[in-house]
């Protein structure tokens, strides 16, 4: 039996083949009613688009690259789980790469000679690249940046307001009466924008509360992982004046800090309150559960995929956009005690 064609679907739905093509390719200029009829006909005929033929005709690979620093970091794993099905639903395959934050590798991926016919566009969460490095990319590469690099007008940027979110996290601790709040995760170097913005939010919360910042409570870490949080917490507890609260720049940092606190016989949050960042699943199921800044990962994925595929389809200059994603503070056991969500 012959495979159904676009024309077959169009006849069944009572529309033109062009309209069916628009629906299959995810174009927006189709009314909801017409889209529903076409989707019903696609399902009835079990239509499968010939992606390879379409891509060859369009001069494309039909693949999108999604590049993150670390695959073993729960935040990026959860983000990939949100991005990949959305890309596939639009008829593209997904290539996933891990850079380990290596600047040279990240730079190579966004250069023309590396791209070839491997991928039509990229969603990139850079760690090693600076803003200046991004300016040297292939200008024809459709690119969406996640995280803390601002758009230069030639690519889209999707992320949350780290300063405001961090300010709210620290304000939450201050509202509980905590006054010696450690900030764990600062990275005062060129590629540490995420950490620097969270430190700026930490400072802003103190400023708004009319309180001085104890610079010795701002602790640097090489990464935002468990061992960094544990190491920093151990050093802080060895001080003669340890903190009564901790703002961890990721949930992994917070989890490492909590582990050391419990090993030292301290109670969380009674003795030391802890808030993290990212709202990873581990933090929701730990004991105590971790209070956190929760970025809307679903919106991040939707915005990144939509903007990337719009750039791929445009085949021409597109003005870069800044898309600020919603976030919430989720107060759990590590700051407000048992009975919290």
N, C-alpha and C positions, 0 to 999 in steps of 0.2 A: 504494500500500500504506500502510495506517494506521501511524502511529508507535506503537511498543510503549508500554504504560502501566505504572504501578506494579503494577497488578493482574496484568498479563501476567507480569511478572517474579516476582511472589509465587507464581503458579500453577506456574511452571517450577521455582522453588526449593523449593516445598513449605512456604512460610512465609506469614505474614500480610502484607498491604500495609504495615501499620505497621512491621513489622520491616525491610522493604525501605527504607522512608523513613528509618529510623534509620541504616541503612548508608549510604545516599546522602548523608545530612546529616552523617556523621562522628561520630555519637554513640557513646559508649564502651560503653553497656550492651547489647552484642551479643556472644555467645560467638564465639571464633575459628572454630569449626566452622560455625556459622550464617552468619557473615560471609563465609566462603569460598564457601559454597553460593550466597549472594546475588550475590557478585561474579562468580561463574562464569555465573549466569543473566543478569546485566547485560551481560556480554561477549557471550554467545551471541545475545542479542536486540539488541545494539548500542543499548542504552537510553541516551537523552540526557535528563536532567531539564530540564523547562521552567523555567529559572532565573527568567525574567522574571515568569511567573505566580506562582511561589512567593514571590518577593520582594514583589510587589504585595499578595499575600494577607497577608504578614507585616508590611507597612508598612516595608519596607527597600529600600535601593538595590541591594543585592547587590555593593557595592564596599567595598574596604578601602583606606585611604590609608597609604602608607609614605613617611615624610618624613625626609630626611637633610640635613645641611648642604651637602655637596658631592658631585656626581655624578662629578667628575673625580678624586676620591680613590680609589685602588684598594681600600682597606679597605671603603669604603661600597659600591663597585661589586660587590665579591665578596660582601658581606653581602646585597645586593639579589638577587643570583643565587641565594642560598640561600633567601631569604624568598619570592620571587614564585611559584616552582612549588608551594610548600607551601600558599600561599593559594589558588591556582587549583585545586589538588587537592581543596580543601574547598568548591568551587562558588562562589567569589567572584572578581570581577575586581579588579585592582590599579591604583590611582592613585598615581603617583610624583611627589613634589615635592622641589625643592631650595630651601633657605632662604638659603643663603650666610651662615648664622649671624645673620641679621637678626632681632633681638628682636621687632620689631613684626609681622613676617610670621609668625613662629612663634606669637606670642600670638594673632593673628587666626585661625589655623587651628584652634585649640582652643577658640574661643568658639562659642557656640550659633548666632549668626546666620550664621557662615561655613559651618557644617556643612550646614544645610538637608537636602536629600535626596541630597547628593553622595556621602557615605560613611557606613557604619554603625559604623566604628571606626577607630582609628589606631594605627600603630606609629611612634613618634617618637624620633629621636635629636636632642635639642635642643642647640644650641650657644649661642644668645643668651639663652635663658630662664634665669632664676634659679629656685631652689626656691619663692620667694614668687610668681613669675609663674605657676607650675604650679598653685598653689592657686586662681587666678582662672579656671581653665578651666571649660567646660561640665561640670557634675557628672554629666550623663547620657551623656557621650561615653565609650564604652568605649575605654580608653587603655592602651597598654603603652609604657613609657619604656625606651630603650636608653641605655647609657653610664653616666655618673657621677652622675645625680640619684637620690637615695634616695626610696623610696616614702613617701607620707604616709598610707598605709593605704587610699587611695581609688583608686589605680591600681597596676598591676604594674610591677615594675622588673626588667630582665634585664641582667646585666653580670658582669664578672669583678672579683676583688679586686685593684684596681690597686696598692694599697700593697704587698701581699704579692708580687705579680708583679714589680713594680719592684725590690723588695728582693732578690728572687732574681737578677734581671738584674745588679744591681750586685755582689752577692755572688759571682756567677760571675766578674766582672772582678777582684775582689779575690783570688779563689782562684788567679788566674793571676799574682799578684804585682804587679798594677797598684795604684798608690797615689795617683796624681794623675788622678782620674776626673772628667771634665767631665759635667755633666748639661745637656742641650740641649733646651729646650722649655718651661721654666717660664713660667707665666702667672698672676701673683699678683693677679687681679681676680675680681669676683663670679662670672663665668660660666666661670672657668678651673678647674673642679673636677678635670677629668681630669689636667691638668698638675700641679695642687697635690698630688693623691694620688701621682703618680709622683715628685714631689719628696720627699714624705713617705717613700716607699719607699727612695729614694736615701739619705736621712738615716738611716733605720732600719738599713740595711745597714752604714753606717759605725759607728753606735752599737754594733751587735752585734759588730763586729770590733774595738771599742775604739779607733777611729781618729777624729780630728777631721775636721770638714767644712770645706773651704776654700770659703767663700761666693762667692769670685770665680769659682769654676768652675761655678756654677749660672747658666746663660745663658738669658735670656728670648727667646722668639720669638713673633711674632704668630700664626703658624699652624704646623701640623706638616707642612710640605712640604719639597721638595728645596732650594729657594732659601734657606729659613730655615736648614736644616742647613749649607749651603755657606757662607752669610754668617757664621754663628756660628763655624764651624770656622776660617775665615780669621782672624777676630779672635783666636781662641784661639792660633793658631800664631804670631801676631805678638807674643805675650807673651814676656818673657824666660824664663818657666818654663812652657812649654806642657804640656798633659796627655799622659799615656801611655795613656789610654783614654777612650772617649766612650760615654755612655749616651744614645742618641737616643730621644726620646719617641714616635717613630714610625719605621717602616722608611724612609719618605721622608726624614725628617731624617737618618737614618743614611746613606742613599745619597748625599745631598748632602754630608755630611761626608767620606765616603770619596772622592768625586770630588776634593775640594780636597786631601785628604791625598796622593793619587796625583799630582796636578798639582804639588805641592810636593816631589816626590821621596821621600816617606816610604812605608814599607812597612806594609801592613795584613795581619796583626796584629803583625808583629815590632816595629815602632816604636810604633804606636798601635793598640790593639784597639778594636773598635766593636761595640756591641750595639744592636739596634733594638727595635721593638714593633709588633705586628699580624700578622706573618707573611704579608705580601702576596706574590703570585707573583713580582713583580719582584725581590724580595730573594732568592728561591730560585735565580734564574737570573743574578744579577749576578756580576761578577768583581771581588773575591771575593764569594762568597755571604754573606748577612747573618745573623749570629746574632740571635735574636729571641725575644720572648715571643709564643707562639702561642695565641691564644684559640680555643676550639672554636666556629667560626662556624656549623657545622651545628647544634650544640646551641642556640646563641643564636637561630637562625632558628626551630627547632622549638619552643623554649620560648615565644618571642614570639608566634608564630602560634597555638599552642595556647591560650595565656592570653587572647589577644585574642578569638578566636572563642568561647571559653567565656563571656567577658563579654557578647559580642553575643547569644548564645543565652539567657543567664540572664534578661535583661530585668528585672533587679532588683539590689539592692545586693550587691556582691561584695567581700569583704575583700581589699585589695591584698597582694600577696606580693613578697618579695625572692627572686629566683632567681639564685644565684651559679653562674656557668658555669665548667667546668674550663679550665685553661690549662697549657701546658708551656713550659719553656725549651728552645729548639732551638739547640744550639751548632754553628755552621757556620764557614766559613773566616775570617770577619772577627774571630774571637776565638781559634780553635784551629788555624788554618792549613790547609794543603792536606791532603786526605785526609778532611776533615770532610764530613758530608752536604751 
